[in-house]
């Protein structure tokens, strides 16, 4: 599995700018839904853990999910900041 935390937002760019195909609002909404979904899974794993189930992998899974969420947020927010800056500079020209 590739470590996505090492990819900078600039190197993650597609050849066609994503915002040309999908609105920025849709990207923000998708990121919000991803964050809510991860939070729901983490809460569910916590309930299972508190129920006393002898599943030693639960904490590790919660940590992995949080790392995935953090990486996705970092990548997507980095790209959005870059795109907003480009648009702002374009508008000023």
Buried (B, 14 or more C-beta within 10 A) or exposed (E): EEEEEEBEBEEEEEEEEBBEEEEEEEBEEEBEEBEEEBEEBBEEBEEEBEEEEEEEEBEEBBEEBEEBBEBBBBBBBBBBEEBEEEEEEEEEE
